[in-house]
Amino acid sequence: MSRWLLVDLVPTSAFRRRLKRLTDDQRRRVAAALKRFQTNPFDPSLETHKLSGDLAGHWAFKAGYDLRVVVRIEGVTAYLLAVGSHDEVY
């Protein structure tokens, strides 16, 4: 089994703004999900999937029941684009 390792997680300003709006519990969930994502972007618990339509070329993963993170992956760098509920990020 090959191991993935994303060296850099680069939050965009939009991601940071949305992250500030989350509750403390949601921020803790996002931090834990980002740590798992950085080690293995396809950890089954994250349910990482490609996006289509306007978000084609991006990926999303779960950080909680209705909490999603949208990223763009380039090489070993993941640009963190959005975080929030399903309806907020899609």
N, C-alpha and C positions, 0 to 999 in steps of 0.2 A: 504494500500500500504506500503510495507516494504521499509525502507531507507537503502541504502548501505553507508558504510563509510570506505574508505581505509585510514588507519592511516598513512602509510608511502609510499612515492614515492621515490624510490632509483634509481637515474640515474647511468648508467654504464659509463665507460670512453668513449666507442664508441658513446653513446648517446650525451655526452657532446661535443665531437669533432664535430659531425654532427650539433649540435645545434649552435656552433660557426660559421658555414658556412652559416647559414640562415640570411636573411635580418632582420632589426629591426622589421618590420611589421610582418614577419613570426614568429619571437620569441615572439612577443606580442600575436599572435594567439595561439601559442603552450601553453603559460602560461595560457591563458583563458581556453583553452580546458583541460589542466591538472587540473585546479581548478574545472571545471565541473565534470571531470572524478573522482576526489578524493571524491566528494560529492555523485555522482551517476554514476558509470561506464557504466550504460546502458541508460543514458540520450539519448533520440531519436536524438538529434541534433548531437551527436558524431558518430552515426551509428557503434557502437562497434560490432565487429564480431570475431569469432574464425578463426584461420588460419589453413591451412592444408599443406600437403607436407613437405618440409624441415622445415617449421615454425610451424608444428603441436605442440599444447600445448601452443601456444602464442595467443595473442589477438591484434587487431589493432583498432584504432579509428581515425576519421577525426579531423584535427585541422584547416582545410581550404579546399578550392576547390580541390587542388592537394597536400595536405600536410597531411601526416599520421604519427602516433606514434605507435610503436610496443612495447608491454609490455608482461611480464610474471607475472601472479598473483599467489601469494602464501599466503593464508590466508588473512590478512589485509594489505599485502605489495604488491606493484606493482613495479617491476623492469623495468625501462625504458631502452629499448634495442636499439631502432633506431628511427630516425625522418628524414623526407625528403619527396620527391615526391613519388608517387605510385611506379614508376619504380626503385627508389633508395632503398626503404625499402623491396620490395618483391623480 
